[in-house]
């Protein structure tokens, strides 16, 4: 009965999501080509070329859209986003209901449902909506952990998240280290948590092994990190550390004519990076990744102040999609500034009450917040985009909702 009530309560969101998808352009764009190519590779019997592996992202989302690619219905796969987000809201509401009673669980879930960057991602064949579902499912089952069913569910959601956003493999390893530090300092044994980690790693282990067989490097699950770090470390004063595509660098005139994004001064961009990019021609993807990382480390050592400026800029891009090198900004930036500023402001106001009440906050909530805090730190180091911050929003709203109901209310009544 409770599930049926939630389905009805969030049905309007499903309708809105489907409408947003319906009115979008049907032409593939950006990363959509890559997801479809990986799905086609899976159908052809491999994930990447073993002679020159390209592991830009994990196989989680390509597996999901594989049936549509097989049937040549890729344009219909995007409608899955609406259902992913819809069931994510139901999971999120059920997770909130573990700690918050009544209408407030609906209010905070509504906020997630109308979060503008999430609405925008409905219109792209990207993995964000699916990732939000996995995150909300992970939060719900991790907060319950009443038995083997929830442990297995949480572990599977975690493993699927790693396969979908491969950066979470490294985040989960860091989280496991933090877990052991916690139990050593507090002399507590949180066995259910360890089981979730184990199931998560078990679920994604076939891909980790596959990546090893094609790269011959243990735990080397991505070949694009070096290029991101290279742009993050750019020493040029007119650049802010955001990734810029090879096409813009090598063919600025053509990109200016055909690109959907409005750019300026691309000839200067090409002047800054063209020579280095041309020096990489003929190298394998792994060799290019190593060369990018070496150049990035050199830039960091020789231009530490500029790297610090780029890092600060990266935080701005993560939250507000600004600043971006060579890109003409539009009014669309307010779709990120307003909601994210609201979230950040509320968290700053709640910081002190949460701190003084920290011992009363359940362990599982701290674990979730810490996990996505580690993720945020990694994104700041690597490459900040609002679509990456989107993945932290459920955990942040979850903490805000818990604090309003169980920290502020209690302290006000106590006073």
C-alpha positions as a Markdown table, in Angstrom:
| # | Residue | x | y | z |
|---|---|---|---|---|
| 1 | Unk | 0.0 | 0.0 | 0.0 |
| 2 | Unk | 2.9 | 2.4 | 0.9 |
| 3 | Unk | 4.7 | 1.7 | -2.4 |
| 4 | Unk | 1.4 | 2.3 | -4.4 |
| 5 | Unk | 0.9 | 5.6 | -2.6 |
| 6 | Unk | 4.5 | 6.7 | -3.5 |
| 7 | Unk | 3.9 | 5.7 | -7.1 |
| 8 | Unk | 0.9 | 7.9 | -7.3 |
| 9 | Unk | 2.6 | 10.8 | -5.5 |
| 10 | Unk | 5.5 | 10.9 | -7.9 |
| 11 | Unk | 3.7 | 10.0 | -11.1 |
| 12 | Unk | 3.5 | 13.8 | -12.2 |
| 13 | Unk | 7.3 | 13.8 | -12.1 |
| 14 | Unk | 7.4 | 10.8 | -14.5 |
| 15 | Unk | 5.0 | 12.7 | -16.9 |
| 16 | Unk | 7.2 | 15.8 | -16.8 |
| 17 | Unk | 10.4 | 13.8 | -17.4 |
| 18 | Unk | 8.8 | 12.1 | -20.4 |
| 19 | Unk | 7.7 | 15.4 | -21.8 |
| 20 | Unk | 11.1 | 16.9 | -21.5 |
| 21 | Unk | 12.6 | 14.0 | -23.3 |
| 22 | Unk | 9.9 | 14.1 | -26.0 |
| 23 | Unk | 10.6 | 17.8 | -26.9 |
| 24 | Unk | 14.4 | 17.4 | -27.1 |
| 25 | Unk | 16.4 | 17.2 | -30.4 |
| 26 | Unk | 16.6 | 13.6 | -31.7 |
| 27 | Unk | 20.2 | 14.1 | -32.9 |
| 28 | Unk | 22.9 | 12.4 | -30.9 |
| 29 | Unk | 25.3 | 14.7 | -29.1 |
| 30 | Unk | 28.6 | 14.5 | -27.3 |
| 31 | Unk | 29.1 | 11.5 | -25.1 |
| 32 | Unk | 26.0 | 9.9 | -26.5 |
| 33 | Unk | 28.0 | 8.6 | -29.4 |
| 34 | Unk | 30.5 | 6.9 | -27.1 |
| 35 | Unk | 27.9 | 5.2 | -25.0 |
| 36 | Unk | 26.2 | 3.8 | -28.1 |
| 37 | Unk | 29.6 | 2.7 | -29.5 |
| 38 | Unk | 30.4 | 0.8 | -26.3 |
| 39 | Unk | 27.0 | -0.9 | -26.4 |
| 40 | Unk | 27.7 | -1.9 | -30.0 |
| 41 | Unk | 31.1 | -3.2 | -29.0 |
| 42 | Unk | 29.4 | -5.4 | -26.4 |
| 43 | Unk | 27.1 | -6.8 | -29.0 |
| 44 | Unk | 30.1 | -7.5 | -31.2 |
| 45 | Unk | 31.7 | -9.5 | -28.4 |
| 46 | Unk | 34.2 | -7.1 | -26.9 |
| 47 | Unk | 34.2 | -3.9 | -24.9 |
| 48 | Unk | 37.2 | -2.2 | -26.4 |
| 49 | Unk | 40.0 | -2.9 | -28.9 |
| 50 | Unk | 42.4 | -5.2 | -27.0 |
| 51 | Unk | 45.3 | -3.9 | -29.2 |
| 52 | Unk | 44.6 | -0.3 | -28.2 |
| 53 | Unk | 42.2 | -0.2 | -25.3 |
| 54 | Unk | 40.1 | 2.9 | -24.7 |
| 55 | Unk | 38.4 | 2.8 | -21.3 |
| 56 | Unk | 36.8 | 6.2 | -21.1 |
| 57 | Unk | 33.9 | 4.9 | -19.0 |
| 58 | Unk | 32.7 | 1.6 | -17.5 |
| 59 | Unk | 30.2 | -0.8 | -19.1 |
| 60 | Unk | 27.3 | -0.2 | -16.7 |
| 61 | Unk | 25.3 | 2.2 | -18.9 |
| 62 | Unk | 26.2 | 0.7 | -22.3 |
| 63 | Unk | 24.8 | -2.6 | -20.9 |
| 64 | Unk | 21.5 | -0.9 | -20.1 |
| 65 | Unk | 21.0 | 0.6 | -23.5 |
| 66 | Unk | 22.4 | -2.5 | -25.3 |
| 67 | Unk | 18.9 | -3.9 | -26.3 |
| 68 | Unk | 18.0 | -0.6 | -27.9 |
| 69 | Unk | 21.3 | -0.5 | -29.9 |
| 70 | Unk | 20.8 | -4.0 | -31.0 |
| 71 | Unk | 17.3 | -3.2 | -32.3 |
| 72 | Unk | 18.5 | 0.0 | -33.9 |
| 73 | Unk | 16.2 | 2.0 | -31.5 |
| 74 | Unk | 18.9 | 4.1 | -29.8 |
| 75 | Unk | 16.7 | 7.2 | -29.9 |
| 76 | Unk | 14.1 | 5.4 | -27.7 |
| 77 | Unk | 16.7 | 4.5 | -25.1 |
| 78 | Unk | 16.7 | 8.0 | -23.7 |
| 79 | Unk | 13.2 | 7.5 | -22.4 |
| 80 | Unk | 14.7 | 5.2 | -19.8 |
| 81 | Unk | 16.0 | 8.4 | -18.1 |
| 82 | Unk | 12.4 | 9.3 | -17.0 |
| 83 | Unk | 11.9 | 5.9 | -15.3 |
| 84 | Unk | 15.3 | 5.9 | -13.7 |
| 85 | Unk | 14.6 | 9.3 | -12.2 |
| 86 | Unk | 11.1 | 8.3 | -11.2 |
| 87 | Unk | 12.1 | 5.2 | -9.3 |
| 88 | Unk | 15.1 | 7.2 | -7.8 |
| 89 | Unk | 12.6 | 9.5 | -6.2 |
| 90 | Unk | 10.7 | 6.6 | -4.7 |
| 91 | Unk | 13.8 | 5.1 | -3.3 |
| 92 | Unk | 14.9 | 8.5 | -2.0 |
| 93 | Unk | 11.5 | 9.0 | -0.3 |
| 94 | Unk | 11.6 | 5.6 | 1.3 |
| 95 | Unk | 15.2 | 6.3 | 2.6 |
| 96 | Unk | 14.0 | 9.7 | 4.1 |
| 97 | Unk | 11.0 | 8.0 | 5.7 |
| 98 | Unk | 13.4 | 5.9 | 7.8 |
| 99 | Unk | 14.3 | 9.1 | 9.7 |
| 100 | Unk | 11.6 | 11.6 | 8.8 |
| 101 | Unk | 7.9 | 11.2 | 9.2 |
| 102 | Unk | 5.0 | 12.9 | 7.5 |
| 103 | Unk | 5.0 | 15.5 | 4.7 |
| 104 | Unk | 8.6 | 16.6 | 5.1 |
| 105 | Unk | 9.9 | 13.5 | 3.4 |
| 106 | Unk | 7.8 | 14.4 | 0.4 |
| 107 | Unk | 9.0 | 18.0 | 0.4 |
| 108 | Unk | 12.6 | 17.1 | 0.3 |
| 109 | Unk | 12.0 | 14.5 | -2.3 |
| 110 | Unk | 10.2 | 17.0 | -4.4 |
| 111 | Unk | 13.2 | 19.3 | -4.3 |
| 112 | Unk | 15.4 | 16.5 | -5.7 |
| 113 | Unk | 12.7 | 15.8 | -8.3 |
| 114 | Unk | 12.7 | 19.4 | -9.6 |
| 115 | Unk | 16.4 | 20.0 | -9.2 |
| 116 | Unk | 17.2 | 21.9 | -12.5 |
| 117 | Unk | 20.5 | 20.0 | -13.5 |
| 118 | Unk | 18.6 | 16.7 | -13.1 |
| 119 | Unk | 15.8 | 18.0 | -15.4 |
| 120 | Unk | 18.4 | 19.0 | -17.9 |
| 121 | Unk | 20.0 | 15.6 | -18.0 |
| 122 | Unk | 16.7 | 14.1 | -18.9 |
| 123 | Unk | 17.3 | 15.2 | -22.5 |
| 124 | Unk | 20.7 | 13.5 | -22.9 |
| 125 | Unk | 21.5 | 9.8 | -23.5 |
| 126 | Unk | 24.0 | 10.1 | -20.6 |
| 127 | Unk | 24.4 | 7.9 | -17.5 |
| 128 | Unk | 23.4 | 10.5 | -14.9 |
| 129 | Unk | 19.8 | 9.5 | -14.4 |
| 130 | Unk | 20.7 | 5.9 | -14.1 |
| 131 | Unk | 23.5 | 6.8 | -11.6 |
| 132 | Unk | 21.0 | 8.8 | -9.5 |
| 133 | Unk | 18.8 | 5.7 | -9.3 |
| 134 | Unk | 21.7 | 3.6 | -8.2 |
| 135 | Unk | 22.8 | 6.2 | -5.6 |
| 136 | Unk | 19.3 | 6.5 | -4.2 |
| 137 | Unk | 18.9 | 2.7 | -4.1 |
| 138 | Unk | 22.3 | 2.4 | -2.4 |
| 139 | Unk | 21.3 | 5.1 | 0.2 |
| 140 | Unk | 18.0 | 3.3 | 1.0 |
| 141 | Unk | 19.4 | -0.2 | 1.4 |
| 142 | Unk | 22.5 | 1.0 | 3.2 |
| 143 | Unk | 20.5 | 2.9 | 5.8 |
| 144 | Unk | 18.3 | -0.2 | 6.4 |
| 145 | Unk | 20.8 | -3.1 | 6.4 |
| 146 | Unk | 18.3 | -5.2 | 8.4 |
| 147 | Unk | 19.4 | -8.4 | 6.9 |
| 148 | Unk | 21.0 | -10.2 | 4.0 |
| 149 | Unk | 18.5 | -8.9 | 1.5 |
| 150 | Unk | 19.5 | -5.3 | 2.2 |
| 151 | Unk | 23.2 | -6.1 | 2.3 |
| 152 | Unk | 23.0 | -7.8 | -1.1 |
| 153 | Unk | 20.9 | -5.0 | -2.6 |
| 154 | Unk | 23.2 | -2.3 | -1.3 |
| 155 | Unk | 26.3 | -4.2 | -2.5 |
| 156 | Unk | 24.7 | -4.7 | -6.0 |
| 157 | Unk | 23.8 | -1.0 | -6.2 |
| 158 | Unk | 27.3 | -0.1 | -5.2 |
| 159 | Unk | 28.9 | -2.5 | -7.8 |
| 160 | Unk | 26.6 | -1.2 | -10.5 |
| 161 | Unk | 27.5 | 2.4 | -9.6 |
| 162 | Unk | 31.2 | 1.5 | -10.0 |
| 163 | Unk | 30.5 | 0.0 | -13.4 |
| 164 | Unk | 28.6 | 3.0 | -14.5 |
| 165 | Unk | 30.9 | 5.7 | -13.1 |
| 166 | Unk | 34.3 | 4.0 | -12.9 |
| 167 | Unk | 35.7 | 6.8 | -10.6 |
| 168 | Unk | 33.6 | 5.2 | -7.8 |
| 169 | Unk | 36.0 | 2.2 | -7.9 |
| 170 | Unk | 38.7 | 4.5 | -6.5 |
| 171 | Unk | 36.3 | 6.2 | -4.2 |
| 172 | Unk | 35.1 | 2.8 | -2.8 |
| 173 | Unk | 38.7 | 1.8 | -2.2 |
| 174 | Unk | 39.3 | 5.1 | -0.3 |
| 175 | Unk | 36.0 | 4.5 | 1.6 |
| 176 | Unk | 37.2 | 1.1 | 2.6 |
| 177 | Unk | 40.4 | 2.5 | 4.0 |
| 178 | Unk | 38.4 | 5.1 | 5.9 |
| 179 | Unk | 36.2 | 2.3 | 7.2 |
| 180 | Unk | 39.2 | 0.5 | 8.7 |
| 181 | Unk | 40.6 | 3.7 | 10.2 |
| 182 | Unk | 37.2 | 4.3 | 11.8 |
| 183 | Unk | 37.0 | 0.8 | 13.4 |
| 184 | Unk | 40.6 | 1.1 | 14.6 |
| 185 | Unk | 40.0 | 4.5 | 16.2 |
| 186 | Unk | 36.6 | 3.7 | 17.6 |
| 187 | Unk | 37.2 | 0.0 | 18.3 |
| 188 | Unk | 33.9 | -0.9 | 16.6 |
| 189 | Unk | 33.3 | -3.7 | 14.1 |
| 190 | Unk | 30.7 | -2.8 | 11.5 |
| 191 | Unk | 30.4 | -6.1 | 9.8 |
| 192 | Unk | 27.4 | -5.2 | 7.6 |
| 193 | Unk | 29.3 | -2.4 | 6.0 |
| 194 | Unk | 32.2 | -4.6 | 5.2 |
| 195 | Unk | 29.8 | -7.1 | 3.6 |
| 196 | Unk | 28.4 | -4.3 | 1.3 |
| 197 | Unk | 31.9 | -3.4 | 0.2 |
| 198 | Unk | 32.7 | -7.1 | -0.5 |
| 199 | Unk | 29.5 | -7.6 | -2.6 |
| 200 | Unk | 30.1 | -4.4 | -4.5 |
| 201 | Unk | 33.7 | -5.4 | -5.4 |
| 202 | Unk | 32.5 | -8.9 | -6.3 |
| 203 | Unk | 29.8 | -7.5 | -8.6 |
| 204 | Unk | 32.2 | -5.3 | -10.6 |
| 205 | Unk | 35.2 | -7.7 | -10.4 |
| 206 | Unk | 34.7 | -9.2 | -13.9 |
| 207 | Unk | 35.2 | -5.7 | -15.5 |
| 208 | Unk | 38.2 | -5.0 | -13.2 |
| 209 | Unk | 39.7 | -8.3 | -14.4 |
| 210 | Unk | 38.8 | -7.5 | -18.0 |
| 211 | Unk | 40.5 | -4.1 | -17.8 |
| 212 | Unk | 43.6 | -5.9 | -16.5 |
| 213 | Unk | 43.6 | -8.3 | -19.4 |
| 214 | Unk | 43.5 | -5.6 | -22.0 |
| 215 | Unk | 45.9 | -3.1 | -20.3 |
| 216 | Unk | 48.1 | -5.5 | -18.4 |
| 217 | Unk | 48.0 | -3.0 | -15.5 |
| 218 | Unk | 46.2 | -3.9 | -12.2 |
| 219 | Unk | 43.3 | -1.6 | -11.3 |
| 220 | Unk | 43.9 | 0.5 | -14.4 |
| 221 | Unk | 40.3 | 1.1 | -15.2 |
| 222 | Unk | 40.4 | 4.4 | -17.2 |
| 223 | Unk | 42.5 | 5.7 | -20.0 |
| 224 | Unk | 41.3 | 9.4 | -20.0 |
| 225 | Unk | 42.4 | 10.6 | -16.6 |
| 226 | Unk | 45.7 | 11.9 | -17.9 |
| 227 | Unk | 44.1 | 14.2 | -20.5 |
| 228 | Unk | 41.8 | 15.7 | -17.8 |
| 229 | Unk | 44.8 | 16.3 | -15.5 |
| 230 | Unk | 46.7 | 17.9 | -18.4 |
| 231 | Unk | 44.0 | 20.5 | -18.9 |
| 232 | Unk | 43.6 | 20.9 | -15.1 |
| 233 | Unk | 47.3 | 21.9 | -14.9 |
| 234 | Unk | 47.3 | 24.3 | -17.9 |
| 235 | Unk | 49.8 | 27.1 | -17.2 |
| 236 | Unk | 48.2 | 29.6 | -19.6 |
| 237 | Unk | 46.6 | 32.6 | -17.8 |
| 238 | Unk | 43.6 | 32.7 | -20.2 |
| 239 | Unk | 42.6 | 29.1 | -19.4 |
| 240 | Unk | 40.8 | 27.9 | -16.3 |
| 241 | Unk | 41.6 | 24.2 | -16.2 |
| 242 | Unk | 38.5 | 22.7 | -17.8 |
| 243 | Unk | 38.9 | 19.9 | -20.4 |
| 244 | Unk | 38.8 | 21.0 | -24.0 |
| 245 | Unk | 38.3 | 18.5 | -26.8 |
| 246 | Unk | 41.0 | 17.6 | -29.2 |
| 247 | Unk | 38.8 | 18.7 | -32.1 |
| 248 | Unk | 38.8 | 22.3 | -30.8 |
| 249 | Unk | 42.6 | 22.2 | -30.5 |
| 250 | Unk | 43.5 | 20.7 | -33.8 |
| 251 | Unk | 40.6 | 22.0 | -36.0 |
| 252 | Unk | 39.5 | 25.3 | -34.4 |
| 253 | Unk | 38.1 | 26.8 | -37.5 |
| 254 | Unk | 35.9 | 23.8 | -38.4 |
| 255 | Unk | 34.8 | 23.4 | -34.7 |
| 256 | Unk | 33.8 | 27.0 | -34.6 |
| 257 | Unk | 31.5 | 26.5 | -37.6 |
| 258 | Unk | 29.9 | 23.2 | -36.6 |
| 259 | Unk | 30.0 | 23.1 | -32.8 |
| 260 | Unk | 26.9 | 23.6 | -30.7 |
| 261 | Unk | 28.7 | 25.4 | -28.0 |
| 262 | Unk | 29.6 | 29.1 | -28.5 |
| 263 | Unk | 33.4 | 29.5 | -28.3 |
| 264 | Unk | 35.8 | 32.4 | -28.9 |
| 265 | Unk | 39.6 | 32.7 | -29.4 |
| 266 | Unk | 40.0 | 29.1 | -30.4 |
| 267 | Unk | 43.1 | 30.0 | -32.4 |
| 268 | Unk | 44.8 | 30.9 | -29.2 |
| 269 | Unk | 43.7 | 27.6 | -27.7 |
| 270 | Unk | 45.2 | 25.8 | -30.7 |
| 271 | Unk | 48.4 | 27.8 | -30.4 |
| 272 | Unk | 48.8 | 26.8 | -26.7 |
| 273 | Unk | 48.2 | 23.0 | -27.2 |
| 274 | Unk | 48.4 | 22.0 | -30.8 |
| 275 | Unk | 52.1 | 21.2 | -30.8 |
| 276 | Unk | 51.8 | 18.9 | -27.7 |
| 277 | Unk | 48.8 | 17.1 | -29.1 |
| 278 | Unk | 50.5 | 16.5 | -32.5 |
| 279 | Unk | 53.5 | 15.0 | -30.6 |
| 280 | Unk | 51.2 | 12.3 | -29.3 |
| 281 | Unk | 50.0 | 11.1 | -32.7 |
| 282 | Unk | 50.9 | 7.5 | -33.3 |
| 283 | Unk | 50.8 | 6.6 | -29.6 |
| 284 | Unk | 48.4 | 4.1 | -28.1 |
| 285 | Unk | 45.7 | 5.3 | -25.7 |
| 286 | Unk | 47.6 | 4.1 | -22.7 |
| 287 | Unk | 50.8 | 5.8 | -23.9 |
| 288 | Unk | 48.9 | 9.0 | -24.5 |
| 289 | Unk | 47.5 | 8.8 | -21.0 |
| 290 | Unk | 50.9 | 8.4 | -19.5 |
| 291 | Unk | 52.3 | 11.3 | -21.6 |
| 292 | Unk | 49.4 | 13.5 | -20.5 |
| 293 | Unk | 50.0 | 12.6 | -16.8 |
| 294 | Unk | 53.7 | 13.3 | -17.2 |
| 295 | Unk | 53.1 | 16.7 | -18.7 |
| 296 | Unk | 50.4 | 17.5 | -16.0 |
| 297 | Unk | 52.9 | 16.7 | -13.2 |
| 298 | Unk | 55.5 | 19.0 | -14.9 |
| 299 | Unk | 53.0 | 21.8 | -15.1 |
| 300 | Unk | 52.0 | 21.4 | -11.5 |
| 301 | Unk | 55.6 | 21.6 | -10.3 |
| 302 | Unk | 56.5 | 24.5 | -12.5 |
| 303 | Unk | 53.3 | 26.5 | -12.1 |
| 304 | Unk | 51.9 | 25.7 | -8.6 |
| 305 | Unk | 50.1 | 29.0 | -8.2 |
| 306 | Unk | 48.4 | 28.7 | -11.5 |
| 307 | Unk | 47.4 | 25.1 | -10.6 |
| 308 | Unk | 45.8 | 26.5 | -7.4 |
| 309 | Unk | 43.9 | 29.0 | -9.4 |
| 310 | Unk | 42.7 | 26.2 | -11.7 |
| 311 | Unk | 41.6 | 24.2 | -8.7 |
| 312 | Unk | 39.5 | 27.1 | -7.3 |
| 313 | Unk | 38.0 | 27.5 | -10.8 |
| 314 | Unk | 37.2 | 23.8 | -10.8 |
| 315 | Unk | 35.1 | 24.2 | -7.7 |
| 316 | Unk | 33.2 | 27.0 | -9.4 |
| 317 | Unk | 32.6 | 24.8 | -12.5 |
| 318 | Unk | 31.5 | 21.9 | -10.3 |
| 319 | Unk | 28.9 | 24.0 | -8.6 |
| 320 | Unk | 28.0 | 26.8 | -11.0 |
| 321 | Unk | 29.4 | 25.7 | -14.4 |
| 322 | Unk | 31.7 | 28.7 | -14.4 |
| 323 | Unk | 34.4 | 29.7 | -15.5 |
| 324 | Unk | 35.0 | 27.7 | -18.7 |
| 325 | Unk | 38.0 | 28.5 | -21.0 |
| 326 | Unk | 37.1 | 29.9 | -24.4 |
| 327 | Unk | 33.3 | 29.5 | -23.9 |
| 328 | Unk | 30.8 | 32.2 | -24.1 |
| 329 | Unk | 28.6 | 32.0 | -21.1 |
| 330 | Unk | 24.8 | 32.2 | -21.3 |
| 331 | Unk | 21.9 | 32.8 | -19.0 |
| 332 | Unk | 21.7 | 29.1 | -18.6 |
| 333 | Unk | 24.3 | 29.4 | -15.9 |
| 334 | Unk | 21.6 | 30.5 | -13.4 |
| 335 | Unk | 20.1 | 27.0 | -13.7 |
| 336 | Unk | 23.2 | 25.8 | -11.8 |
| 337 | Unk | 23.9 | 28.9 | -9.6 |
| 338 | Unk | 20.5 | 29.3 | -8.0 |
| 339 | Unk | 19.8 | 25.7 | -6.8 |
| 340 | Unk | 23.4 | 24.9 | -5.9 |
| 341 | Unk | 23.9 | 28.1 | -4.1 |
| 342 | Unk | 20.7 | 27.3 | -2.1 |
| 343 | Unk | 22.1 | 23.8 | -1.2 |
| 344 | Unk | 25.6 | 25.2 | -0.2 |
| 345 | Unk | 24.1 | 28.1 | 1.8 |
| 346 | Unk | 21.8 | 25.7 | 3.8 |
| 347 | Unk | 24.7 | 23.4 | 4.5 |
| 348 | Unk | 26.8 | 26.3 | 5.7 |
| 349 | Unk | 24.0 | 27.4 | 8.1 |
| 350 | Unk | 23.6 | 23.8 | 9.3 |
| 351 | Unk | 27.3 | 23.1 | 9.7 |
| 352 | Unk | 27.5 | 24.2 | 13.4 |
| 353 | Unk | 24.3 | 22.5 | 14.6 |
| 354 | Unk | 25.4 | 19.3 | 12.8 |
| 355 | Unk | 28.9 | 19.6 | 14.4 |
| 356 | Unk | 27.6 | 19.9 | 18.0 |
| 357 | Unk | 25.1 | 17.1 | 17.4 |
| 358 | Unk | 27.5 | 14.9 | 15.5 |
| 359 | Unk | 27.4 | 12.1 | 18.0 |
| 360 | Unk | 23.6 | 11.8 | 17.6 |
| 361 | Unk | 23.7 | 11.4 | 13.8 |
| 362 | Unk | 23.5 | 7.7 | 12.9 |
| 363 | Unk | 26.6 | 6.1 | 11.6 |
| 364 | Unk | 25.1 | 5.2 | 8.3 |
| 365 | Unk | 24.4 | 8.8 | 7.4 |
| 366 | Unk | 27.9 | 9.8 | 8.2 |
| 367 | Unk | 29.2 | 7.0 | 6.1 |
| 368 | Unk | 27.1 | 8.1 | 3.1 |
| 369 | Unk | 28.1 | 11.8 | 3.5 |
| 370 | Unk | 31.8 | 10.8 | 3.8 |
| 371 | Unk | 31.6 | 8.5 | 0.8 |
| 372 | Unk | 30.3 | 11.3 | -1.4 |
| 373 | Unk | 32.7 | 13.9 | 0.2 |
| 374 | Unk | 35.6 | 11.7 | -0.9 |
| 375 | Unk | 34.0 | 11.6 | -4.4 |
| 376 | Unk | 33.7 | 15.4 | -4.4 |
| 377 | Unk | 37.3 | 15.8 | -3.5 |
| 378 | Unk | 38.4 | 13.5 | -6.3 |
| 379 | Unk | 36.3 | 15.4 | -8.8 |
| 380 | Unk | 37.8 | 18.7 | -7.7 |
| 381 | Unk | 41.2 | 17.2 | -8.3 |
| 382 | Unk | 40.3 | 15.7 | -11.6 |
| 383 | Unk | 37.6 | 17.6 | -13.5 |
| 384 | Unk | 34.6 | 19.6 | -12.2 |
| 385 | Unk | 31.2 | 19.7 | -14.1 |
| 386 | Unk | 27.7 | 20.3 | -12.7 |
| 387 | Unk | 26.7 | 16.8 | -14.0 |
| 388 | Unk | 29.3 | 15.4 | -11.6 |
| 389 | Unk | 28.0 | 17.5 | -8.7 |
| 390 | Unk | 24.6 | 16.1 | -9.5 |
| 391 | Unk | 25.7 | 12.8 | -8.1 |
| 392 | Unk | 26.3 | 14.3 | -4.7 |
| 393 | Unk | 23.0 | 16.0 | -4.4 |
| 394 | Unk | 20.9 | 13.1 | -3.0 |
| 395 | Unk | 23.4 | 12.7 | -0.1 |
| 396 | Unk | 23.4 | 16.4 | 0.6 |
| 397 | Unk | 19.6 | 16.8 | 0.5 |
| 398 | Unk | 19.5 | 13.6 | 2.7 |
| 399 | Unk | 21.8 | 15.2 | 5.3 |
| 400 | Unk | 19.8 | 18.5 | 5.1 |
| 401 | Unk | 16.5 | 16.8 | 5.6 |
| 402 | Unk | 17.8 | 14.7 | 8.5 |
| 403 | Unk | 19.2 | 17.8 | 10.1 |
| 404 | Unk | 16.0 | 19.8 | 9.8 |
| 405 | Unk | 13.9 | 17.1 | 11.3 |
| 406 | Unk | 16.2 | 15.6 | 13.9 |
| 407 | Unk | 18.8 | 18.2 | 14.9 |
| 408 | Unk | 17.2 | 21.7 | 14.5 |
| 409 | Unk | 13.8 | 20.5 | 15.8 |
| 410 | Unk | 15.2 | 18.8 | 18.8 |
| 411 | Unk | 17.5 | 21.7 | 19.7 |
| 412 | Unk | 14.7 | 24.2 | 19.4 |
| 413 | Unk | 12.4 | 22.1 | 21.6 |
| 414 | Unk | 15.3 | 21.6 | 24.0 |
| 415 | Unk | 15.9 | 25.3 | 24.3 |
